[in-house]
Amino acid sequence: MSNISNISTNQINIALIANYPKLSEAFENMVKSKGISFLNIFASFEEAAEFAKEIQSKVDAILSREGTAEHISKVVDIPVISV
C-alpha cells in the first residue's frame, strides 16, 4: 500500500485498489503528473473491500476494476469508480 501520509486535506484524494500491476503503474504516473494526492493499493479481490473500509475516511473516491469496484461499492459510503 502507498504511504497514507501522502494524503492531503487540501486537495482531491483518490485511491486505486487493484491487483493488476500495469494499471497501478499507469495510475501512479497519471496522478503524479497532475499533482493529485493518491493511494495505490495492490490487493486481491478478497482483500479489496477490507482495504476500502480502512481508507474511505481518508480519500474522496476509490478506483478499481469492474467486479472489484462493484464489490467495494457495497461496503463503503464514498464514490467507487469502475475503470
NORNORZI-V423993 format. One record per residue. N is the residue number from 1. BURIAL is b if it has 9 or more other ideal C-beta (glycine too) atoms within 8 Angstrom, else e. Layout:
n->N burial->BURIAL
n->N burial->BURIAL
This chain:
n->1 burial->e
n->2 burial->e
n->3 burial->e
n->4 burial->b
n->5 burial->e
n->6 burial->b
n->7 burial->b
n->8 burial->e
n->9 burial->e
n->10 burial->e
n->11 burial->e
n->12 burial->e
n->13 burial->b
n->14 burial->b
n->15 burial->b
n->16 burial->b
n->17 burial->b
n->18 burial->b
n->19 burial->e
n->20 burial->e
n->21 burial->e
n->22 burial->e
n->23 burial->b
n->24 burial->b
n->25 burial->e
n->26 burial->e
n->27 burial->b
n->28 burial->b
n->29 burial->e
n->30 burial->e
n->31 burial->b
n->32 burial->b
n->33 burial->e
n->34 burial->e
n->35 burial->e
n->36 burial->b
n->37 burial->b
n->38 burial->b
n->39 burial->b
n->40 burial->b
n->41 burial->b
n->42 burial->e
n->43 burial->b
n->44 burial->e
n->45 burial->e
n->46 burial->e
n->47 burial->e
n->48 burial->b
n->49 burial->b
n->50 burial->e
n->51 burial->b
n->52 burial->b
n->53 burial->b
n->54 burial->e
n->55 burial->b
n->56 burial->b
n->57 burial->e
n->58 burial->e
n->59 burial->b
n->60 burial->e
n->61 burial->b
n->62 burial->b
n->63 burial->b
n->64 burial->b
n->65 burial->b
n->66 burial->e
n->67 burial->e
n->68 burial->b
n->69 burial->b
n->70 burial->b
n->71 burial->b
n->72 burial->b
n->73 burial->e
n->74 burial->e
n->75 burial->e
n->76 burial->b
n->77 burial->e
n->78 burial->b
n->79 burial->e
n->80 burial->b
n->81 burial->b
n->82 burial->b
n->83 burial->e
